[in-house]
Amino acid sequence: MAKKVKKRAPDFTLLLSTLLLVFIGIIMVFSSSWPEGIKTFNDGYHFLKKQLFAAGLGLIALLFFMNFDYRRLKKLSWFVYVISILSGLLIFTSLGVTKKGARRWVNLGFTTFMPSDIIKLGSIIFLAAQLSKKQDKIKDFGKGLLPTIAVVGISCGMVYLQKDLSTTVTLGGTLISMLFVAGMKLSHMFVLMAMAGLGLFKAITDEDNLYRMKRVTSFLDPFADKSDTGWQAVQSLYALGSGGLFGLGLGKSRQKFFYIPEPHNDFIFAIIGEELGFLGALTVIMLFFLLIWRGIRIALNVEDLFGCLLATGIIALITIQSLIHIGVVTSSIPPTGIPLPFVSYGGTSLILYMSAIGILLNISRYVSTDGS
């Protein structure tokens, strides 16, 4: 019997898990940023107010894209991609802002934003559109795969120029996941992954960026140099360890008092573990599992190839970035700076991820009625 496809209500489970993560994020940003807000801005509510504003804009964006036919994005993919790349080029102009040795922000006067977040979503939309048009050519290296590899290279290269290796890896892994789902040959995928591995090795061992190599060596034994290169990992482990099963209590973190760098951003999961304990951290992880599972179901059940690849890209991005953040906080991988989607402080990131969920919710309205 043929599947019946018609517009229906969006995936409620996906929406609920997203809103719960955003809600938890707002609370934890407030708790973890209080000391920094008092010290830097003489206002403990500074980061909370900005995060609430971003969450409000993100909710508007989510509702807009939830009701915006995702198939129209296919026609707009070139425009979206060009805009995202141009936003990345802005960091090399007078609008670019350097913080902590990295030029990753653009200052528009009334606000600042990170172009890398826009590039991530723009690249996913554009690659999904290109792959859906070349469905029968993806196994052909010259006609199908090579042009799409160029998209991956341009997008990742633009982010890498911002000295943001972790986001480069996240985006690269996301786009390769889309290529795999689109049907690329396994032999081509292994070659591509080998090239990516060599590029990563070169980036880490580059003499101009020795701090990356120090992070890798400190990861092997962070306690060997816990006052310098191993500081981040050691303090993060202290936070998680002191939280125990039930945590110290909301707002009672000790490590957020300038022991852990960026406690409201790159290490927010450590503060969650410290204040809410293992059960609180597990709750956040389970919400991500729920969100990712619903996203996979949507990708599997939508009949439109563009919708399938778009959903795949969005879920792959959220999955990879979440895994890297939690891996860093638990000292499972070398320390690097990357926020936890929906939870960490950051206006651009929150708005873009909520927009992506809005697109995913719209795709869920077109899945087959016997799908999920």
GIWO-V79016 format. One line per field, one symbol per residue. ss: DSSP state (2 for helix, 1 for strand, 0 for the rest). phi: phi as a letter, one per 20 degrees, with the letter a starting at -180 (. if undefined). burial: # if it has 9 or more other C-alpha atoms within 8 Angstrom, else .. A space follows every 10 residues. Layout:
ss=???
phi=???
burial=???
This chain:
ss=0000100000 0222222222 2222222222 2222222222 2000022222 2222222222 2222220000 0222222222 2222222222 2200011110 0111111000 0111222222 2222222222 2220000000 2222222222 2222222222 0000222222 2222222222 2200022222 2222222222 2222202222 2222222222 0222200000 2222222222 2220000000 0000000000 0000000222 2222222222 2222222222 2222222222 2000222222 2222222222 2222222220 0000000000 0000002222 2222222222 2222000100 00
phi=.ffedbfcff ffffffffff ffffffffff ffegfffffe dlbfegffff ffffffffff ffffffddgg fffffeffff ffffffffff fedfefcdcl ncdcdddene acbdfgfffg ffffffffff ffedgedfee ffedfgffff fgffffffff felcffffff ffffffffff ffofffffff ffffffffff ffffegffcf ffffffffff bfffbfecfe ggfffffgff fffmfdnfog ndfeffemee flfecfcfff ffffedmgff ffffffffgf ffffffffff dfefffffff ffffffffff fffffffffe lecgfbebfe gmdffqffff fffffffgff fffffdfffd eb
burial=.....#...# #.###.##.# ##.###.### ########.. #.######.# ##.##.###. ######.### ..##..#..# #..##.#### #...####.. .######... .######### ########## ##.##.###. #.######.. ##..###### .######### ########## ####...##. .......... ..###...## .#####.##. ##..##..## ########## .###.####. ..#.###..# ..######## ########## #..#..##.# ##.######. ##...##### ########## ##.####### #.###..### ########## ########## #########. ..
